[in-house]
Amino acid sequence: MPSGPSSAARTPFVLLVVLLLGGGLITLLLLNSALNQGSFELRELKDRTTELTDEEQALQRDVDANAAPDALERRARELGMVPGGSPAFLGPDGKVLGEPTVAASPKPSRTPSRAPSRTDDPAPSRTERSAAPGAGTTPTPTPTATTPTGTTPTAPTTSGR
């Protein structure tokens, strides 16, 4: 009988240890890659959350600014609204409680309106621009009023054209 250990019995053990170490290293590499990918996704989501939070705060500031009483009053006046008179209420028995009053008409504002009237329009009309200087004819403005039938009358034309 041989007294020394055989090399054939050591080979399967060495292969088993090498395979376990290699499998562990590969598993560790895959786990590390997955964690890094999750870390990148987490960073992107945090950045997106920060952007959305900033946007939400800006929108909330806009809402707060537009919901202020003076801003609401200014916008209502721009739309032609006026403050209401004193209200009247109907009681459960059908009686009118309070004295209703009509809302006052808006006072003329000191600021010019957005849409100038036709008489204030500094730009010459198409007929005035096309007339030759010194031709002796004056252009007739186009009327914009409607007739009783609901149609718009036609503008008179100048002779010689």
GROMACS elastic network, one bead per residue, 0.5 to 0.9 nm:
[ bonds ]
;  ai    aj funct       b0    kb
    2     5     6  0.80544   500
    2     6     6  0.87269   500
    5     8     6  0.87847   500
    5     9     6  0.79626   500
    5    10     6  0.86559   500
    6     9     6  0.58192   500
    6    10     6  0.72402   500
    7    10     6  0.52975   500
    7    11     6  0.67023   500
    8    11     6  0.56563   500
    8    12     6  0.78611   500
    9    12     6  0.66028   500
    9    13     6  0.74905   500
   10    13     6  0.54097   500
   10    14     6  0.62821   500
   10    15     6  0.87678   500
   11    14     6  0.52025   500
   11    15     6  0.61779   500
   11    16     6  0.85786   500
   12    15     6  0.50858   500
   12    16     6  0.60685   500
   12    17     6  0.86682   500
   13    16     6  0.50558   500
   13    17     6  0.62591   500
   13    18     6  0.86586   500
   14    17     6  0.51515   500
   14    18     6  0.61398   500
   14    19     6  0.85515   500
   15    18     6  0.51036   500
   15    19     6  0.60319   500
   15    20     6  0.85105   500
   16    19     6  0.51903   500
   16    20     6  0.61369   500
   16    21     6  0.86249   500
   17    20     6  0.51299   500
   17    21     6  0.61331   500
   17    22     6  0.85387   500
   18    21     6  0.51621   500
   18    22     6  0.60132   500
   18    23     6  0.84422   500
   19    22     6  0.50749   500
   19    23     6  0.59083   500
   19    24     6  0.83474   500
   20    23     6  0.51417   500
   20    24     6  0.59827   500
   20    25     6  0.85619   500
   21    24     6  0.50449   500
   21    25     6  0.61453   500
   21    26     6  0.86474   500
   22    25     6  0.51133   500
   22    26     6  0.61730   500
   22    27     6  0.85064   500
   23    26     6  0.51554   500
   23    27     6  0.60155   500
   23    28     6  0.84488   500
   24    27     6  0.50776   500
   24    28     6  0.60114   500
   24    29     6  0.85716   500
   25    29     6  0.61319   500
   25    30     6  0.86686   500
   26    29     6  0.50275   500
   26    30     6  0.62213   500
   26    31     6  0.85582   500
   27    30     6  0.51660   500
   27    31     6  0.60924   500
   27    32     6  0.85174   500
   28    31     6  0.50888   500
   28    32     6  0.60405   500
   28    33     6  0.85954   500
   29    32     6  0.51144   500
   29    33     6  0.61925   500
   29    34     6  0.86785   500
   30    33     6  0.51240   500
   30    34     6  0.62272   500
   30    35     6  0.86645   500
   31    34     6  0.51455   500
   31    35     6  0.62083   500
   31    36     6  0.86499   500
   32    35     6  0.51130   500
   32    36     6  0.61864   500
   32    37     6  0.86513   500
   33    36     6  0.50891   500
   33    37     6  0.61709   500
   33    38     6  0.85798   500
   34    37     6  0.51099   500
   34    38     6  0.61522   500
   34    39     6  0.85225   500
   35    38     6  0.50239   500
   35    39     6  0.60404   500
   35    40     6  0.87004   500
   36    40     6  0.62916   500
   36    41     6  0.86752   500
   37    40     6  0.51634   500
   37    41     6  0.63041   500
   37    42     6  0.85791   500
   38    41     6  0.50457   500
   38    42     6  0.60031   500
   38    43     6  0.85723   500
   39    42     6  0.50226   500
   39    43     6  0.61887   500
   39    44     6  0.86884   500
   40    43     6  0.51065   500
   40    44     6  0.62642   500
   40    45     6  0.86220   500
   41    44     6  0.51028   500
   41    45     6  0.61187   500
   41    46     6  0.85619   500
   42    45     6  0.50706   500
   42    46     6  0.61014   500
   42    47     6  0.85994   500
   43    46     6  0.50916   500
   43    47     6  0.61839   500
   43    48     6  0.85979   500
   44    47     6  0.51018   500
   44    48     6  0.61235   500
   44    49     6  0.85236   500
   45    48     6  0.50061   500
   45    49     6  0.60135   500
   45    50     6  0.85460   500
   46    50     6  0.61707   500
   46    51     6  0.86700   500
   47    50     6  0.50725   500
   47    51     6  0.62806   500
   47    52     6  0.86695   500
   48    51     6  0.50544   500
   48    52     6  0.61271   500
   48    53     6  0.84836   500
   49    52     6  0.51126   500
   49    53     6  0.59975   500
   49    54     6  0.85521   500
   50    53     6  0.50696   500
   50    54     6  0.61955   500
   50    55     6  0.86185   500
   51    54     6  0.51702   500
   51    55     6  0.62017   500
   51    56     6  0.85974   500
   52    56     6  0.60011   500
   52    57     6  0.85370   500
   53    56     6  0.50139   500
   53    57     6  0.61674   500
   53    58     6  0.86306   500
   54    57     6  0.51500   500
   54    58     6  0.62485   500
   54    59     6  0.86677   500
   55    58     6  0.50998   500
   55    59     6  0.61650   500
   55    60     6  0.85159   500
   56    59     6  0.51080   500
   56    60     6  0.60273   500
   56    61     6  0.85776   500
   57    61     6  0.61574   500
   57    62     6  0.86687   500
   58    61     6  0.50993   500
   58    62     6  0.63664   500
   58    63     6  0.87452   500
   59    62     6  0.50098   500
   59    63     6  0.61986   500
   59    64     6  0.85726   500
   60    64     6  0.60508   500
   60    65     6  0.84864   500
   61    64     6  0.50575   500
   61    65     6  0.60606   500
   61    66     6  0.85733   500
   62    65     6  0.50792   500
   62    66     6  0.61113   500
   62    67     6  0.84333   500
   63    66     6  0.51605   500
   63    67     6  0.59101   500
   63    68     6  0.86458   500
   64    67     6  0.50543   500
   64    68     6  0.62993   500
   65    68     6  0.55284   500
   65    71     6  0.71442   500
   66    69     6  0.82693   500
   66    70     6  0.87024   500
   66    71     6  0.55829   500
   66    72     6  0.65916   500
   66    75     6  0.89185   500
   67    70     6  0.84111   500
   67    71     6  0.66173   500
   67    72     6  0.62044   500
   68    71     6  0.53274   500
   68    72     6  0.62241   500
   68    73     6  0.86872   500
   69    72     6  0.50884   500
   69    73     6  0.61063   500
   69    74     6  0.85939   500
   70    73     6  0.50753   500
   70    74     6  0.61182   500
   70    75     6  0.85907   500
   71    74     6  0.51078   500
   71    75     6  0.61287   500
   71    76     6  0.85016   500
   72    75     6  0.51874   500
   72    76     6  0.60484   500
   72    77     6  0.86077   500
   73    76     6  0.50543   500
   73    77     6  0.61733   500
   73    78     6  0.86115   500
   73    81     6  0.88409   500
   73    83     6  0.89343   500
   74    77     6  0.51947   500
   74    78     6  0.62500   500
   74    79     6  0.87636   500
   75    78     6  0.50041   500
   75    79     6  0.63600   500
   75    80     6  0.87966   500
   75    81     6  0.87741   500
   76    79     6  0.50802   500
   76    80     6  0.64072   500
   76    81     6  0.52171   500
   76    82     6  0.74631   500
   77    81     6  0.51463   500
   77    82     6  0.65333   500
   77    83     6  0.89968   500
   77   106     6  0.84689   500
   78    81     6  0.74482   500
   80   106     6  0.77407   500
   81    84     6  0.89134   500
   81   106     6  0.79353   500
   82   103     6  0.68981   500
   82   104     6  0.70479   500
   82   105     6  0.68618   500
   82   106     6  0.60906   500
   83   103     6  0.64347   500
   83   104     6  0.74404   500
   83   105     6  0.89924   500
   83   106     6  0.87826   500
   84    87     6  0.77659   500
   84   101     6  0.82687   500
   84   102     6  0.72645   500
   84   104     6  0.74937   500
   85   100     6  0.70308   500
   85   101     6  0.50574   500
   85   102     6  0.54510   500
   85   104     6  0.72275   500
   86    98     6  0.80383   500
   86    99     6  0.69524   500
   86   100     6  0.54993   500
   86   101     6  0.55072   500
   86   102     6  0.78549   500
   86   103     6  0.81554   500
   87    97     6  0.89423   500
   87    98     6  0.69651   500
   87    99     6  0.70478   500
   87   100     6  0.51916   500
   87   101     6  0.70844   500
   88    96     6  0.65352   500
   88    97     6  0.56498   500
   88    99     6  0.57663   500
   88   101     6  0.83502   500
   89    95     6  0.82441   500
   89    96     6  0.56939   500
   89    98     6  0.65098   500
   89    99     6  0.88643   500
   89   100     6  0.86030   500
   90    93     6  0.78951   500
   90    94     6  0.57282   500
   90    95     6  0.56680   500
   90    97     6  0.59607   500
   90    98     6  0.88968   500
   91    94     6  0.52312   500
   91    95     6  0.53083   500
   91    96     6  0.63385   500
   91    97     6  0.66399   500
   92    95     6  0.74835   500
   96    99     6  0.81800   500
   97   100     6  0.88634   500
  101   104     6  0.88659   500
  102   105     6  0.89696   500
  103   106     6  0.89933   500
  104   107     6  0.85571   500
  106   109     6  0.83085   500
  108   111     6  0.87217   500
  109   112     6  0.74327   500
  109   113     6  0.84063   500
  112   115     6  0.85815   500
  112   116     6  0.81423   500
  113   116     6  0.65328   500
  116   119     6  0.80964   500
  116   120     6  0.60617   500
  116   121     6  0.63992   500
  117   120     6  0.53702   500
  117   121     6  0.64934   500
  118   121     6  0.53284   500
  118   122     6  0.89776   500
  119   122     6  0.83106   500
  121   124     6  0.76841   500
  121   125     6  0.89809   500
  124   127     6  0.80004   500
  124   128     6  0.58636   500
  124   129     6  0.62804   500
  125   128     6  0.52498   500
  125   129     6  0.63416   500
  125   130     6  0.87350   500
  125   141     6  0.82696   500
  126   129     6  0.51910   500
  126   130     6  0.61914   500
  126   131     6  0.87321   500
  127   130     6  0.52758   500
  127   131     6  0.62893   500
  127   139     6  0.61098   500
  127   140     6  0.80924   500
  127   141     6  0.82573   500
  128   131     6  0.53928   500
  128   132     6  0.85566   500
  128   138     6  0.78786   500
  128   139     6  0.60450   500
  128   140     6  0.88224   500
  129   132     6  0.79346   500
  131   134     6  0.86798   500
  131   135     6  0.73226   500
  131   137     6  0.78585   500
  131   138     6  0.80666   500
  131   139     6  0.76226   500
  132   135     6  0.55716   500
  132   136     6  0.86967   500
  132   137     6  0.87965   500
  133   136     6  0.79395   500
  134   137     6  0.79922   500
  135   138     6  0.84314   500
  137   158     6  0.77923   500
  138   158     6  0.86218   500
  139   157     6  0.86246   500
  139   158     6  0.75074   500
  140   143     6  0.88987   500
  140   155     6  0.77391   500
  140   156     6  0.72498   500
  140   157     6  0.78903   500
  140   158     6  0.80832   500
  141   155     6  0.75892   500
  141   156     6  0.88721   500
  142   153     6  0.88969   500
  142   154     6  0.76362   500
  142   155     6  0.51865   500
  142   156     6  0.79461   500
  143   146     6  0.85600   500
  143   152     6  0.82539   500
  143   153     6  0.72215   500
  143   154     6  0.77213   500
  143   155     6  0.66059   500
  144   152     6  0.67565   500
  144   153     6  0.76342   500
  145   151     6  0.89142   500
  145   152     6  0.65556   500
  145   153     6  0.75689   500
  146   149     6  0.77612   500
  146   150     6  0.57109   500
  146   151     6  0.56326   500
  146   153     6  0.66751   500
  147   150     6  0.54123   500
  147   151     6  0.57021   500
  147   152     6  0.62056   500
  147   153     6  0.67516   500
  148   151     6  0.75911   500
  149   152     6  0.87607   500
  157   161     6  0.85288   500
  158   161     6  0.68904   500
